[in-house]
């Protein structure tokens, strides 16, 4: 289950960021993390804290559940 969540979150993050033509540095500045953190999230090295996950989901107009693969979220 954990790997599925990592996979879906990473995929959603990368897709949504690229749809908006945002760089990792731009996204990182918006949510208050270092660009290397965005790289880590996209490459499934780690998940963001809950507060950062909420900020990321808000940037993309999604819920955290949706970013983790819940189509009803």
Secondary structure, 3 states (H helix, E strand, C coil): CHHHHHHHHHHHHHHHHHHCCCCHHHHHHHHCCCHHHHHHHHCCCCCCCHHHHHHHHHHCCCCHHHHCCCCCC
